[in-house]
Amino acid sequence: KELVVDRQKGELRGEQAEGLIRDVALKPMEGRRKVFLIQDMQNANATFANKILKTLEEPPAHAVLLLTARHRAEVLPTIVSRCQIMELRTLEHAEVAHALQAGWQASATDADLLARLSGGRLGWAVDQLHNPSRRDERKTHLEALWRLTSADRLERLAFANALATDRDNQARFSLLETWTSWWRDVLLTQSGSRDACSNVDCQEQIGQHARTIQRTAVFAYLGTLKRIEGYLRHTVNARLALDVLMLNLPSPGKRDQ
C-alpha cells in the first residue's frame, strides 16, 4: 500500500493515518509480508505523525513500513527516533539526462534542462517530462518572480495574500523550490560559475539579475527562502510568512562588487 501527499491539502492527514493503522494490523492474504510506503513524510501534519507513533514503535511482525522524506531534519524527531535511517544518494546530472533520453525518449535539450532542475531526482524529472502542467507551473512561478522584483509593496503584499488564501499548499512549496533554484543561479553567475546553473533556458534573465541585484541581497534572500519554507511546514500563519517572503524579495539596483 502506498500513501502519498494530497496535492490539494499539501499534507498527510489524520484520516490517512487511521486507515494505515487498520491495514497494518491485518495479516497478509498472500505472502509473508505487507509493505507500506509513506511518501513525503516531511509533509505529515501533527495529527498524522502522532497517530502512527505506536505503529512505528511496535509494528506487527508481518508489516514493513517505509517512510520517505527529503531530509530527516524536516521530520519530527519522535518519528525519526523510531526508524532505521537509510540515506539515498541523488544521481549525477549525466545519469539523469541519459536515463531521460534512453528510458523516456526525452530530447537532448529537455533531458539537459530537467536533469539540471531535478537536483539528481530522476522521479521528479520524469514527472516534469510527462506533465506539461508542471512545466507551466514553473513558468508561472518565474514570471511572477520577474514581475515582483520590480513591483511596489502593495503589489507584493497582494501576491502574498493570493498565495496565502490558495488552498493548494503544494503550489506554495513548488514556488519556493523554483525561486530557490533561480536565486541560486543568480548567485552562481555572480560568482563566475554560470556553467553550474540549473535554469539554462533563462540565461538572459539570470544575467540581468546578476548584473543589477546585489550579491549580498541574493545570498540573504536564499536564507529567507529556506526559513519561510520551514515556517510554512510548521505554522498555521501562512499569510505572515508569505508577507515576509515578498517584502524581502530583492530589487534591481546598484550591484555590489
C-alpha positions as CSV (number, residue, x, y, z in Angstrom):
1,K,0.0,0.0,0.0
2,E,1.2,3.5,-0.8
3,L,0.4,6.7,0.9
4,V,1.0,10.0,-1.0
5,V,0.6,13.6,-0.1
6,D,-2.8,15.0,-1.0
7,R,-1.9,17.7,-3.6
8,Q,-4.8,20.0,-2.7
9,K,-4.2,20.0,1.0
10,G,-0.4,19.5,0.7
11,E,-0.1,17.1,3.7
12,L,-0.5,13.6,5.0
13,R,-3.7,13.8,7.1
14,G,-5.0,12.2,10.2
15,E,-7.7,10.2,8.4
16,Q,-5.0,8.6,6.3
17,A,-3.2,7.5,9.5
18,E,-6.3,5.8,10.7
19,G,-6.7,3.8,7.5
20,L,-3.0,2.9,7.6
21,I,-3.2,1.6,11.2
22,R,-6.1,-0.6,10.3
23,D,-4.4,-2.0,7.2
24,V,-1.1,-2.7,9.1
25,A,-2.9,-4.7,11.7
26,L,-4.4,-7.1,9.2
27,K,-2.3,-10.1,8.2
28,P,-1.5,-10.6,4.5
29,M,-3.7,-12.7,2.4
30,E,-0.8,-13.9,0.3
31,G,2.9,-13.9,1.1
32,R,4.7,-13.3,4.3
33,R,4.9,-9.6,4.5
34,K,2.8,-6.5,3.9
35,V,4.9,-3.4,2.8
36,F,3.6,0.1,3.3
37,L,5.2,3.1,1.6
38,I,4.6,6.5,3.1
39,Q,6.0,9.2,0.8
40,D,6.9,12.8,1.7
41,M,6.9,12.3,5.5
42,Q,8.1,15.9,5.8
43,N,4.5,16.9,4.8
44,A,2.8,14.9,7.5
45,N,0.7,17.1,9.8
46,A,1.0,16.7,13.6
47,T,-2.1,14.5,13.8
48,F,-0.9,12.0,11.2
49,A,2.6,11.8,12.9
50,N,1.2,11.3,16.4
51,K,-1.3,8.7,15.4
52,I,1.3,6.4,13.7
53,L,3.9,6.6,16.5
54,K,2.7,3.5,18.3
55,T,2.6,1.5,15.0
56,L,6.1,2.6,14.1
57,E,7.4,1.7,17.5
58,E,5.8,-1.8,17.6
59,P,4.7,-2.9,14.1
60,P,3.3,-6.4,13.6
61,A,5.8,-9.0,12.5
62,H,4.2,-9.2,9.1
63,A,4.4,-5.5,8.4
64,V,7.2,-3.3,6.9
65,L,6.8,0.4,6.9
66,L,8.9,2.5,4.5
67,L,8.9,6.3,5.1
68,T,10.5,8.7,2.6
69,A,11.4,12.3,3.2
70,R,13.7,14.9,1.6
71,H,15.8,15.2,4.8
72,R,15.5,13.8,8.3
73,A,15.7,17.3,9.8
74,E,12.3,18.1,8.3
75,V,10.6,15.1,10.1
76,L,9.5,15.2,13.7
77,P,12.3,13.7,16.0
78,T,9.8,11.4,17.5
79,I,9.3,9.8,14.1
80,V,13.0,9.7,13.2
81,S,13.9,8.0,16.5
82,R,11.6,5.1,15.7
83,C,13.1,4.5,12.2
84,Q,16.2,2.9,10.8
85,I,17.7,5.6,8.6
86,M,18.8,4.8,5.0
87,E,20.4,7.7,3.1
88,L,19.7,7.6,-0.7
89,R,22.1,9.5,-2.9
90,T,21.0,11.7,-5.7
91,L,22.1,10.9,-9.2
92,E,24.6,12.9,-11.2
93,H,23.4,15.2,-13.9
94,A,24.7,13.0,-16.7
95,E,23.0,9.9,-15.2
96,V,19.6,11.7,-15.1
97,A,20.0,13.1,-18.6
98,H,21.0,9.8,-20.0
99,A,18.1,8.0,-18.3
100,L,15.5,10.5,-19.6
101,Q,16.7,10.0,-23.2
102,A,17.2,6.3,-23.0
103,G,14.2,5.4,-20.9
104,W,11.6,8.1,-21.7
105,Q,12.7,9.4,-25.1
106,A,13.3,12.9,-24.0
107,S,15.0,15.3,-26.4
108,A,18.6,16.2,-25.6
109,T,17.5,19.8,-24.7
110,D,14.7,18.7,-22.4
111,A,16.9,16.0,-20.8
112,D,19.7,18.5,-20.0
113,L,17.3,21.1,-18.6
114,L,15.3,18.6,-16.4
115,A,18.4,16.9,-15.2
116,R,19.8,20.3,-14.0
117,L,16.5,21.3,-12.4
118,S,16.0,17.9,-10.8
119,G,18.9,18.1,-8.4
120,G,19.5,14.4,-9.1
121,R,15.9,13.3,-8.6
122,L,15.1,11.1,-11.5
123,G,11.4,10.6,-10.5
124,W,11.0,14.4,-10.3
125,A,12.4,14.8,-13.8
126,V,10.2,12.1,-15.3
127,D,7.1,13.7,-13.6
128,Q,8.1,17.0,-15.2
129,L,8.6,15.4,-18.6
130,H,5.2,13.7,-18.7
131,N,3.2,16.5,-17.1
132,P,3.2,19.7,-19.1
133,S,1.2,21.4,-16.3
134,R,4.2,21.0,-14.0
135,R,6.4,22.9,-16.5
136,D,3.7,25.5,-17.0
137,E,3.7,25.9,-13.2
138,R,7.4,26.6,-13.2
139,K,7.0,29.2,-15.9
140,T,4.2,30.9,-13.9
141,H,6.4,31.0,-10.8
142,L,9.3,32.5,-12.7
143,E,7.2,35.1,-14.4
144,A,5.8,36.1,-11.0
145,L,9.3,36.5,-9.6
146,W,10.5,38.6,-12.5
147,R,7.4,40.9,-12.2
148,L,7.6,41.2,-8.4
149,T,11.3,42.1,-8.2
150,S,10.3,45.5,-9.7
151,A,6.9,45.7,-8.0
152,D,5.9,48.0,-5.2
153,R,5.0,46.9,-1.7
154,L,1.2,46.9,-2.4
155,E,1.6,44.5,-5.4
156,R,3.9,42.2,-3.4
157,L,1.5,42.1,-0.5
158,A,-1.4,41.4,-2.8
159,F,0.5,38.5,-4.3
160,A,1.3,37.2,-0.8
161,N,-2.4,37.4,0.1
162,A,-3.4,35.4,-3.0
163,L,-0.8,32.8,-2.3
164,A,-1.9,32.5,1.4
165,T,-5.5,32.0,0.5
166,D,-4.9,29.5,-2.2
167,R,-5.9,26.0,-0.9
168,D,-3.2,24.3,-3.0
169,N,-0.4,24.2,-0.4
170,Q,1.9,22.2,-2.7
171,A,1.8,25.2,-5.1
172,R,3.5,27.3,-2.4
173,F,6.3,24.8,-2.0
174,S,6.7,24.5,-5.7
175,L,7.1,28.3,-5.9
176,L,9.7,28.2,-3.1
177,E,11.6,25.5,-4.9
178,T,11.6,27.3,-8.2
179,W,12.6,30.6,-6.6
180,T,15.4,29.0,-4.6
181,S,16.7,27.4,-7.8
182,W,16.5,30.8,-9.5
183,W,18.4,32.8,-6.9
184,R,21.0,30.1,-6.6
185,D,21.6,30.5,-10.3
186,V,21.9,34.3,-10.0
187,L,24.4,33.8,-7.2
188,L,26.4,31.3,-9.2
189,T,26.5,33.6,-12.2
190,Q,27.7,36.5,-9.9
191,S,30.4,34.2,-8.7
192,G,31.6,33.2,-12.1
193,S,30.1,29.7,-12.1
194,R,27.5,30.1,-14.8
195,D,28.0,26.6,-16.2
196,A,26.6,25.2,-12.9
197,C,23.2,26.9,-13.4
198,S,20.0,24.9,-13.4
199,N,17.7,27.3,-15.3
200,V,19.7,27.2,-18.5
201,D,16.6,28.1,-20.6
202,C,16.6,31.6,-18.9
203,Q,20.2,32.6,-19.1
204,E,19.4,36.1,-20.3
205,Q,17.1,36.9,-17.3
206,I,19.6,35.3,-14.9
207,G,22.4,37.5,-16.3
208,Q,20.2,40.6,-16.0
209,H,19.5,39.9,-12.3
210,A,23.2,39.0,-11.7
211,R,24.2,42.4,-13.1
212,T,21.6,44.5,-11.3
213,I,20.9,43.0,-7.9
214,Q,23.4,43.0,-5.1
215,R,25.1,39.7,-4.3
216,T,24.6,40.2,-0.6
217,A,20.9,40.6,-1.2
218,V,20.7,37.5,-3.2
219,F,22.6,35.5,-0.6
220,A,20.4,36.8,2.2
221,Y,17.2,36.0,0.3
222,L,18.3,32.4,-0.2
223,G,18.4,32.2,3.6
224,T,14.9,33.8,3.8
225,L,13.5,31.2,1.4
226,K,14.8,28.4,3.5
227,R,13.4,29.9,6.7
228,I,10.0,30.6,5.1
229,E,9.7,27.0,3.9
230,G,10.3,25.8,7.4
231,Y,7.7,28.2,8.8
232,L,5.1,27.1,6.2
233,R,5.6,23.4,7.2
234,H,5.2,24.0,10.9
235,T,3.0,27.1,11.4
236,V,-0.6,28.0,10.5
237,N,0.2,31.7,9.9
238,A,0.9,31.4,6.2
239,R,0.0,35.0,5.5
240,L,2.6,36.4,7.8
241,A,5.3,34.2,6.5
242,L,4.5,35.0,2.9
243,D,4.4,38.7,3.6
244,V,7.9,38.4,4.9
245,L,8.9,36.4,1.8
246,M,7.6,39.1,-0.6
247,L,8.8,42.1,1.3
248,N,12.3,40.8,1.4
249,L,12.4,39.9,-2.3
250,P,15.5,41.6,-3.8
251,S,15.1,44.5,-6.2
252,P,17.3,45.7,-9.0
253,G,19.8,48.4,-8.0
254,K,23.5,49.1,-7.9
255,R,25.3,45.8,-7.7
256,D,28.0,45.4,-5.0
257,Q,31.4,44.2,-6.2
